[in-house]
Amino acid sequence: MSEQRIAMVTGGARGIGAAIADALERDGHKVVIVDVDEAKLAEVSQATGRPGYRMDISDFDDVTEVVGRIESEVGPISILVNNAGITRDGFMHKMKPENWQAVINVNLTGAFNTCRVIAPGMRERGHGRIINISSMNGQRGQFGQCNYAAAKAGLLGFTRSIAQELAGKGVTSNVVCPGFIKTDMTAAMPEDILKAEQAKIPVGRLGEPTDIADMVAFLARDETSFINGVTFSVNGGQYMD
Ligand code: NAP
């Protein structure tokens, strides 16, 4: 069994992030959740006892300040799960530049910001697990989601690069690409599109947040030190890379 570690999960107040927090806690880790949704954060923190911190991952100064507080109040972060993400869908030829930028800022720059601030401490301590949550749509592209697909594809190259840079100091980096998972993000999609997508999934169902959380918890273990720079598809076989 792994040593007890401190894990930080971005977007940890709901959806896949909340399931990841549950799974890491089940494996014995101390989990800190960060999110922009302050009300939800307070509610989940109270219900679970998990320390919750308001953090906007797209703002480097905010990340620096809040990580500093977490590390002095809770302890050094050894497991970083970059899960927070947003969508601002639209056709490329009609997309507002601010919707392009917002998605890049949160989904791609957000992961750079947290890694940039947290990885130096992991390197010094000789241990770390970075797990980035991308998407099947970052692997295959998606109609109406050029901003989201570009940011999520960017995470694949980002992860493979830092995997080469950090591994010599005991810090591994991997990326998980969920397919269609039942959360608020997919509940916002039109019913007919969801049904059509489900019909394309060989296992015959949409994914559950726990399907992703179990993969993340596995990658967070001390025993996975030889797994580095890998993209894990968790999509029921809908897209085989
Ligand atoms: P979700 O239910 O929308 O949860 C995402 C959480 O991240 C929300 O609590 C959100 O807060 C928070 N967040 C947004 N912007 C943030 C920021 N700047 N700083 C900190 N936190 C922020 O999403 P989900 O469905 O669980 O998805 C989790 C991850 O999996 C995302 O990266 C998503 O792209 C990826 N994914 C999901 C699916 C799927 O089918 N659901 C498929 C592939 C990949 P607010 O609510 O206040 O915005």
Residues whose N, C-alpha, C, O or C-beta is under 5 A from the ligand:
A	BS01	NAP	G11 A13 R14 G15 I16 G17 V34 D35 V36 D37 M55 D56 I57 S58 N83 A84 G85 I86 V106 I133 S134 S135 M136 P178 G179 F180 I181 T183 D184 M185 T186
